[in-house]
Amino acid sequence: MTVHTENSRRVQPRSGAAGRLVASGRRIWSLARAEVRLLLRNRTAMFVGAGLPIATVALLYLTGTHEETTLDTSVVTVVSLIGVALLYVIYYNLVSTYVARREDLVLKRLRTGELSDAEILGGVAVPAVLLAVLQVLLVGTGAALLLGLAAPVNMLLVVAAVLGGAAVFVLLAAASSAMTRNVEMAQMSTLPVFIVCIIFSGLFIPLSVMPDQLATAAQFLPLTPVVELSNLGLAGTTGEDAAVGFTETFSAAASPAVILAAWIVIGVELTRRTFRWEPRR
């Protein structure tokens, strides 16, 4: 009798918060697998996701836009790729994807099933996020082997920068899709965020060479805290001050971390208020 009771308990389905979390994860992953198959069939999206970020970083290096910084070339390479991957692979690709799924009534049909709104948006975003993370890992490994990238001062900050930045630009992509009438218009609707972040976030042009008022304003852009946290994590400095050790990087990271968290909150609210589930009329 005792054995029977223990076995019965063992096979009982999970309940409570843990069970709901597992079930939600399964639904998201099921949708994500379907999105991965669609992504692999879309050569244009694959080129934008896999080729353009690396090509953009290489082009900007050839034009010498990185020469103002005091950071090591290997650090700048990895941080540049992180920023460009967030903009290209996640932001631009997801605006196009959300719009395409909306116009094809896929989002509307998904809402009639078990998936919650957050699970739908998350499941569609998973392939782009995974591709961006994979690119960062590959470029980071290449920088270590070929450019002499040293061990990160604080890897936790790098992980926080990548994952936090991914969350921000997934949410901004969802919000931007509301202003995008069709897939072709995604090139125009994403341009303002892309240009402003590329030029003023410290990605290639350090904030220290900008006028004081402009540099102060630029600190509050969505990509700037990602750049600063990545630099702190990899090199122990943002390039403006002397490098610090592991413990000191946490205090230096407080301000960009708060700004990044604020952008996540802003992104959630923008998406909640503006995201369109059905085609624009």
C-alpha positions in Angstrom: 0.0 0.0 0.0 2.8 2.4 0.8 4.5 1.7 -2.5 1.3 2.4 -4.4 0.8 5.7 -2.6 4.4 6.9 -3.4 4.0 5.9 -7.1 0.7 7.7 -7.2 2.2 10.9 -5.9 5.1 10.5 -8.3 2.9 10.5 -11.4 0.6 13.3 -10.3 0.8 16.3 -12.7 2.6 19.3 -11.5 0.4 22.0 -10.0 0.7 25.5 -8.8 3.1 28.2 -10.1 5.8 25.7 -11.1 3.4 23.6 -13.2 2.0 26.7 -14.9 5.5 27.9 -15.7 6.5 24.6 -17.2 3.3 24.4 -19.3 3.9 28.0 -20.5 7.5 27.2 -21.5 6.3 24.2 -23.5 3.7 26.3 -25.4 6.3 29.0 -26.1 8.9 26.4 -27.3 6.3 24.7 -29.5 5.5 28.0 -31.3 9.2 28.8 -31.4 10.0 25.6 -33.3 7.5 26.5 -35.9 9.0 30.0 -36.2 12.5 28.5 -36.6 11.3 26.4 -39.5 9.9 29.5 -41.2 13.1 31.5 -40.5 15.2 28.8 -42.1 13.1 29.0 -45.2 13.3 32.7 -45.5 16.6 33.5 -47.1 16.2 37.3 -46.8 15.6 37.1 -43.1 18.5 34.7 -42.7 20.8 37.0 -44.5 19.7 40.0 -42.5 20.0 38.0 -39.3 23.2 36.2 -39.9 25.2 38.3 -42.4 24.4 42.0 -42.0 25.4 42.4 -38.3 28.9 41.0 -39.0 29.2 42.9 -42.3 28.1 46.2 -40.6 30.7 45.8 -37.9 33.4 45.1 -40.5 32.4 48.1 -42.6 32.4 50.5 -39.7 35.9 49.3 -38.8 37.1 49.8 -42.3 35.9 53.4 -42.1 37.7 54.0 -38.8 34.7 54.9 -36.7 36.1 53.1 -33.7 39.4 54.9 -33.5 38.2 57.5 -30.9 37.8 54.9 -28.2 40.5 53.8 -25.7 39.1 50.3 -25.4 40.9 47.3 -26.8 40.0 46.4 -30.4 38.8 42.9 -29.3 36.4 44.5 -26.7 35.1 47.0 -29.2 34.5 44.2 -31.7 32.4 42.1 -29.4 30.4 45.1 -28.0 29.8 46.4 -31.5 28.4 43.0 -32.6 26.2 42.8 -29.5 24.7 46.2 -30.4 24.3 45.5 -34.1 22.8 42.1 -33.4 20.2 43.5 -31.2 19.3 46.1 -33.8 19.4 43.8 -36.9 18.7 40.3 -35.7 16.1 41.1 -33.1 14.6 44.5 -33.7 14.4 44.8 -37.5 13.7 41.1 -38.0 11.0 40.9 -35.4 9.2 44.0 -36.7 9.0 42.3 -40.0 7.9 39.0 -38.5 5.2 40.5 -36.2 3.8 42.4 -39.1 3.9 39.4 -41.4 2.1 37.2 -38.9 -0.4 39.9 -38.2 -1.3 40.5 -41.9 -1.6 36.7 -42.5 -4.0 36.5 -39.5 -1.7 34.1 -37.7 -1.7 36.2 -34.6 -5.4 36.4 -34.5 -5.7 32.6 -34.9 -3.1 32.0 -32.2 -5.1 34.1 -29.7 -8.1 31.7 -30.0 -6.0 28.8 -28.6 -4.3 28.1 -25.3 -1.5 30.6 -25.8 -1.5 33.9 -23.8 -0.6 37.1 -25.5 2.8 37.2 -23.8 3.4 33.6 -24.9 2.6 34.4 -28.5 4.9 37.4 -28.6 7.6 35.4 -26.8 7.3 32.4 -29.0 7.6 34.4 -32.2 10.7 36.2 -30.7 12.7 33.1 -29.6 14.4 32.3 -32.9 15.7 35.8 -33.3 16.9 36.0 -29.8 18.7 32.6 -30.1 20.3 33.7 -33.4 21.6 36.9 -31.8 23.0 35.1 -28.8 24.7 32.5 -31.1 26.3 35.4 -33.0 27.6 37.0 -29.9 29.1 33.6 -28.7 30.7 33.0 -32.1 32.2 36.5 -32.3 33.3 36.4 -28.7 35.1 33.1 -29.3 36.7 34.4 -32.4 37.8 37.6 -30.7 39.4 35.5 -27.9 41.2 33.2 -30.4 42.2 35.8 -33.1 42.3 39.2 -31.4 43.5 38.2 -27.9 40.3 39.1 -26.0 41.1 38.6 -22.3 38.8 36.9 -19.9 35.8 39.1 -19.0 36.2 41.1 -15.8 32.5 40.4 -14.9 30.7 38.0 -17.1 27.5 38.5 -15.2 27.2 42.1 -16.6 27.8 40.9 -20.1 25.0 38.3 -19.8 22.7 41.0 -18.2 23.5 43.3 -21.1 22.7 40.8 -23.8 19.5 39.3 -22.2 18.3 42.7 -21.0 19.0 44.3 -24.4 17.2 41.4 -26.1 14.1 41.9 -23.9 14.1 45.7 -24.7 14.4 45.3 -28.4 11.8 42.5 -28.6 9.4 44.8 -26.8 10.3 47.8 -29.0 9.9 45.6 -32.1 6.4 44.7 -30.9 5.5 48.3 -30.3 7.0 49.4 -33.7 5.0 46.8 -35.6 1.9 48.8 -34.6 3.2 51.7 -36.8 4.2 49.4 -39.7 1.4 48.9 -42.3 3.1 46.0 -44.1 6.4 44.1 -44.2 7.9 46.4 -46.9 7.3 49.4 -44.6 9.5 47.8 -41.8 12.6 49.2 -43.5 11.2 52.7 -42.9 9.5 52.3 -39.5 12.7 50.8 -37.9 15.0 53.4 -39.4 14.7 56.1 -36.7 15.5 53.7 -33.8 18.3 52.1 -35.8 20.1 55.4 -36.8 19.8 57.0 -33.4 21.1 54.0 -31.6 24.0 53.4 -34.0 25.2 57.0 -33.9 24.4 58.1 -30.3 24.6 55.0 -28.1 28.4 54.9 -27.8 28.5 51.8 -29.9 31.1 53.2 -32.4 31.4 56.9 -31.3 32.3 57.2 -27.6 30.0 59.5 -25.5 33.1 61.3 -24.2 33.7 62.9 -27.6 30.1 64.3 -27.8 29.0 67.7 -26.4 28.1 67.3 -22.7 24.3 67.9 -23.2 24.2 65.4 -26.1 26.2 62.8 -24.1 23.9 63.2 -21.1 20.8 62.7 -23.3 22.4 59.7 -25.1 22.8 57.8 -21.8 19.1 57.3 -21.8 18.8 55.7 -25.2 17.8 52.0 -25.2 21.1 50.7 -26.5 23.4 52.9 -24.4 23.1 50.9 -21.2 23.7 47.7 -23.1 26.9 49.1 -24.5 28.1 50.4 -21.1 27.2 47.1 -19.3 29.0 45.1 -22.0 32.1 47.3 -21.8 32.1 47.1 -18.0 31.7 43.4 -18.0 34.4 42.7 -20.7 37.0 45.4 -19.8 36.0 46.8 -16.4 35.5 50.2 -17.8 33.3 52.1 -20.2 36.4 53.6 -21.8 36.1 56.9 -20.0 37.7 55.9 -16.6 40.4 53.6 -15.4 39.5 49.9 -15.4 38.2 48.4 -12.1 37.9 44.9 -10.7 35.0 42.5 -10.4 33.5 43.9 -7.3 33.8 47.6 -8.3 32.0 46.9 -11.7 28.7 46.3 -9.9 28.6 49.9 -8.5 29.6 51.3 -11.8 26.9 49.2 -13.5 24.1 50.6 -11.2 23.1 53.5 -13.4 23.0 51.7 -16.8 21.2 48.7 -15.2 18.5 51.0 -13.9 18.1 52.6 -17.3 17.9 49.2 -19.0 15.3 48.1 -16.5 13.3 51.3 -17.1 13.3 50.6 -20.9 11.9 47.1 -20.2 9.0 48.6 -18.3 8.5 51.2 -21.0 8.6 48.5 -23.7 6.0 46.4 -21.8 3.7 49.4 -21.5 4.1 50.5 -25.1 3.4 46.9 -26.3 0.4 46.6 -24.1 -1.1 49.8 -25.3 -0.2 49.8 -29.0 0.3 46.2 -30.3 -2.1 45.2 -33.1 -3.3 41.6 -33.3 -5.3 42.1 -36.5 -4.4 43.7 -39.9 -4.5 47.5 -40.2 -7.5 48.8 -42.0 
